[in-house]
Amino acid sequence: MQDNVSSSATMEFLLLGFSELLHLRVLLFLTFLIVHLVTLAGNAVIFVAVLMEPSRPPMLFFLGQLSAVELCYTLVIVPKALLVLAAGGSPISVPGCAAQMHLFVALGGAECFLLAAMAYDRYVAVCQPLRYAALMEGLGPRLALASFAVALGLTVAVFRLPFCQPRRIDHFFCDVPAVLRRACAGGDAAQLALMAACLLLLLLPFLLILASYLCIAVALSGAASPVGRGKAFSTCLSHLAITLLHYGCATFVYIRPKSSYSPARDKVVSLVYTNVTPLMYPLIYSLRNKEIRGILRKMLRRKKIDGFYPLI
């Protein structure tokens, strides 16, 4: 065992990425790069737009936070994944792997909490408008702190394990199930920590989202006009669609029997919630929001005026 176990202080992992698809490496690299750049641009525009608005209602504040989380989330995963793809594999140190895992779990958890907070925001606005400001004040930062605390506990539980040779991780980033596959012993405690994190960061927010939208649906079914009801339901359905996509993929990867682990399948599913959903958030959650559209129009008008009168 002594020869087979590497010291975590000196060990490096080797991220394999999509080494089985080397013949498609150029096409995959260009596709991921374009998606990454568009995702960064979309979320950056939304974040700047929210910052430039002096009076921000809670929903607008949540949209800004979600865009900031998505910017950090993609920057934690995608640049290293592009390097892995370009080189056909790339080493990563144990501290670097632990940092990537912690930030990925923490930011992913913060995203789940923000989605739940945004659903709750809609519920409060529709069902309890008089208590709106009091209920929503300070909710986002508290949820983010809770997410980082849970992620830290999970990361510590994983990286206290001894890791064996070979040191290859069949993934494009340090995902929890992929790293746990390299543990020699003691994985049960880390699996319990993973399940606890999934319950707190995935299942609980998802149940809150469903409960919020169910209450909204009940309230709208009896109170709103047909036109208003249809518009509200359309907004709720679009939010629910992207939420189900995100939670469905994450649940598939993390909440399942250990024996059903499949590296190739997990990498494909992980691509969805690390690349596709961050690209869709600006479209679904932000660009359909009338406040965001109004801010963007003001920004464009201001830029147009500055361009036409540069010497005034």
C-alpha positions in Angstrom: 0.0 0.0 0.0 2.8 2.4 0.8 4.2 2.2 -2.8 0.7 2.5 -4.3 -0.4 5.6 -2.4 1.0 9.0 -3.3 1.4 11.8 -0.8 -1.2 14.4 -1.4 1.4 17.1 -0.7 3.5 16.2 -3.8 1.0 14.4 -6.0 -0.4 15.7 -9.3 -3.5 14.5 -11.0 -3.7 14.2 -14.8 -7.0 15.4 -16.2 -7.7 13.4 -19.3 -10.6 15.4 -20.7 -12.0 14.0 -23.9 -8.8 12.0 -24.8 -11.0 9.4 -26.4 -12.1 12.0 -29.0 -8.8 13.3 -30.2 -9.9 13.3 -33.8 -12.5 15.9 -32.9 -10.2 17.9 -30.7 -10.0 21.1 -32.9 -13.8 21.2 -33.5 -14.6 20.6 -29.8 -12.0 23.3 -28.8 -13.4 25.9 -31.1 -17.0 25.1 -30.1 -16.2 25.3 -26.3 -14.2 28.5 -26.8 -17.0 30.3 -28.7 -19.6 29.2 -26.2 -17.4 30.3 -23.4 -16.8 33.8 -24.9 -20.5 34.3 -25.6 -21.3 33.2 -22.0 -18.8 35.6 -20.5 -20.0 38.5 -22.7 -23.7 37.9 -22.0 -23.3 37.6 -18.2 -20.8 40.5 -18.1 -23.3 42.8 -19.9 -26.1 41.8 -17.5 -23.8 42.3 -14.5 -22.6 45.8 -15.6 -26.2 46.8 -16.5 -27.4 45.9 -12.9 -24.4 47.8 -11.4 -25.3 50.9 -13.4 -28.9 50.9 -12.1 -28.9 53.1 -8.9 -32.2 51.7 -7.5 -32.2 47.9 -7.7 -35.3 45.9 -6.6 -34.4 42.4 -5.2 -35.1 40.6 -8.4 -32.7 42.8 -10.3 -30.1 42.4 -7.5 -30.5 38.6 -7.8 -30.0 38.8 -11.6 -26.8 40.7 -11.0 -25.6 38.1 -8.5 -26.5 35.2 -10.8 -24.5 36.8 -13.6 -21.5 37.3 -11.3 -21.8 33.7 -10.1 -22.0 32.4 -13.7 -18.9 34.5 -14.7 -16.9 33.0 -11.8 -18.3 29.5 -12.3 -17.3 29.3 -16.0 -13.9 30.9 -15.3 -13.2 28.2 -12.7 -14.0 25.3 -15.1 -13.8 26.3 -18.7 -10.2 27.7 -19.2 -8.6 24.7 -17.6 -11.0 22.4 -19.6 -9.9 24.2 -22.8 -6.3 23.6 -21.9 -7.0 19.9 -21.2 -8.7 19.7 -24.6 -6.0 21.4 -26.5 -3.2 19.3 -25.0 -5.1 16.0 -24.9 -4.7 16.0 -21.1 -3.2 18.3 -18.6 -1.7 17.9 -15.1 -3.2 19.7 -12.1 -1.7 19.8 -8.6 -3.6 18.5 -5.6 -4.0 22.0 -4.1 -5.2 23.3 -7.5 -7.6 20.4 -7.8 -9.0 21.0 -4.3 -9.4 24.7 -5.0 -11.2 24.0 -8.3 -13.5 21.5 -6.6 -14.3 23.9 -3.7 -15.0 26.8 -6.0 -17.0 24.7 -8.3 -19.2 23.2 -5.6 -19.5 26.6 -3.7 -20.5 28.5 -6.9 -22.8 25.8 -8.1 -24.5 25.7 -4.7 -24.7 29.5 -4.7 -26.3 29.3 -8.1 -28.9 26.8 -6.8 -29.7 29.0 -3.8 -30.0 32.0 -6.1 -32.4 30.2 -8.3 -34.5 29.3 -5.2 -34.3 32.9 -4.0 -35.5 34.2 -7.4 -38.4 31.8 -7.3 -39.2 32.9 -3.8 -38.9 36.5 -4.9 -41.6 35.9 -7.5 -43.8 34.2 -4.9 -43.4 37.1 -2.4 -44.1 39.7 -5.2 -47.2 37.9 -6.3 -48.6 36.5 -3.0 -47.2 38.9 -0.3 -46.4 42.2 -2.0 -46.7 44.3 1.2 -44.0 42.3 2.9 -41.7 42.1 -0.2 -38.8 44.3 0.9 -38.7 42.9 4.5 -38.7 39.3 3.4 -36.1 39.7 0.6 -33.6 42.0 2.3 -30.2 40.3 2.8 -31.2 36.9 1.5 -28.7 36.5 -1.2 -25.4 37.0 0.8 -26.6 34.6 3.5 -27.3 31.9 1.0 -23.9 32.3 -0.7 -22.1 32.0 2.7 -24.0 28.8 3.5 -23.0 27.4 0.1 -19.3 28.1 0.6 -19.4 26.5 4.1 -21.0 23.3 2.7 -18.5 23.2 -0.2 -15.5 23.6 2.2 -16.7 20.7 4.3 -17.1 18.4 1.3 -13.7 19.4 -0.2 -12.0 18.7 3.1 -13.7 15.3 3.4 -12.6 14.3 -0.2 -9.0 15.5 0.1 -8.3 13.8 3.4 -8.5 10.5 1.6 -5.3 8.7 0.3 -5.1 8.6 -3.5 -3.6 5.7 -5.4 -1.8 5.3 -8.7 -2.7 5.7 -11.5 -3.3 9.4 -11.0 -5.5 9.9 -14.0 -8.9 11.6 -13.7 -11.1 10.8 -16.6 -12.8 14.2 -16.7 -12.2 17.7 -17.8 -12.2 19.2 -14.3 -11.9 18.0 -10.7 -15.4 16.9 -10.2 -16.2 15.1 -7.0 -17.2 11.6 -8.3 -14.3 11.5 -10.7 -11.8 12.4 -7.9 -13.4 9.9 -5.5 -12.6 7.2 -8.0 -8.9 7.7 -7.4 -9.2 7.2 -3.6 -7.6 4.0 -2.2 -9.7 3.7 0.9 -12.1 5.6 3.2 -14.4 6.7 0.5 -17.6 6.0 2.5 -17.2 9.1 4.7 -16.6 11.3 1.6 -19.7 9.7 -0.1 -21.8 10.6 3.0 -20.4 14.2 2.8 -21.3 14.3 -0.9 -24.9 13.1 -0.2 -25.3 15.7 2.6 -24.0 18.5 0.2 -26.5 17.3 -2.5 -29.4 17.4 0.0 -28.5 20.9 1.1 -27.4 22.4 -2.2 -29.6 20.5 -4.7 -32.6 18.9 -3.2 -33.6 21.6 -0.7 -33.4 24.6 -3.2 -35.2 22.5 -5.8 -38.1 21.8 -3.4 -38.3 25.5 -2.5 -38.4 26.4 -6.2 -41.2 23.9 -6.9 -43.1 25.1 -3.8 -42.8 28.7 -4.8 -44.0 28.2 -8.3 -46.9 26.0 -7.1 -48.0 28.8 -4.8 -47.7 31.3 -7.6 -49.8 29.0 -9.9 -52.5 28.7 -7.3 -52.6 32.5 -6.7 -52.7 33.3 -10.4 -55.3 30.8 -11.3 -57.9 32.6 -9.2 -56.8 36.2 -9.2 -55.2 37.3 -12.5 -56.8 38.2 -15.8 -56.4 35.7 -18.7 -53.8 37.9 -20.4 -51.8 38.5 -17.2 -52.1 34.9 -16.1 -50.8 33.7 -19.5 -47.9 36.1 -19.3 -47.0 35.1 -15.8 -47.3 31.4 -16.5 -45.1 31.8 -19.6 -42.4 33.5 -17.4 -42.6 30.8 -14.8 -42.4 28.0 -17.4 -39.3 29.4 -18.9 -37.7 29.7 -15.5 -38.7 26.2 -14.6 -37.4 24.8 -17.9 -33.8 26.0 -17.3 -34.1 25.1 -13.6 -35.1 21.5 -14.4 -32.3 21.3 -17.0 -29.7 22.4 -14.4 -31.0 20.3 -11.5 -31.8 17.3 -13.7 -28.2 17.1 -14.9 -26.7 17.7 -11.5 -29.0 15.2 -9.9 -28.0 12.6 -12.5 -24.3 13.1 -11.7 -24.4 13.3 -7.9 -27.5 11.6 -6.6 -27.2 8.0 -7.8 -25.6 4.7 -6.8 -21.9 4.6 -7.0 -22.0 1.5 -9.1 -23.6 3.4 -12.0 -20.7 5.7 -12.5 -19.8 6.1 -16.2 -16.9 8.6 -17.0 -17.9 9.1 -20.6 -21.6 9.7 -19.8 -20.8 12.0 -16.8 -18.5 14.2 -19.0 -21.3 14.7 -21.5 -23.8 15.5 -18.8 -21.3 17.8 -17.0 -20.9 19.8 -20.3 -24.6 20.7 -20.1 -24.5 22.4 -16.7 -21.0 23.8 -17.0 -21.4 25.2 -20.6 -25.0 25.2 -21.8 -27.0 26.4 -18.9 -24.6 29.4 -18.1 -25.0 30.4 -21.8 -28.8 30.2 -21.5 -29.2 32.2 -18.2 -28.7 35.7 -19.8 -31.4 34.8 -22.3 -33.9 33.2 -20.0 -33.5 35.1 -16.8 -32.2 38.5 -17.8 -32.9 39.6 -21.4 -36.6 38.7 -20.9 -36.7 40.9 -17.8 -38.2 44.3 -18.7 -35.9 46.2 -16.2 -32.8 44.7 -17.7 -34.0 45.5 -21.2 -34.7 49.1 -20.1 -31.2 49.5 -18.6 -29.6 48.0 -21.8 -31.6 50.5 -23.9 -30.4 53.4 -21.8 -26.8 52.2 -22.1 -27.1 52.0 -25.9 -28.7 55.4 -26.1 -25.9 56.9 -23.9 -23.2 55.2 -26.1 -24.9 56.5 -29.2 -25.1 60.0 -28.0 -21.4 59.9 -26.9 -20.5 58.6 -30.3 -22.4 61.3 -32.2 -21.1 64.2 -30.1 -17.5 63.3 -29.2 -16.3 66.9 -29.0 -19.2 68.4 -27.0 
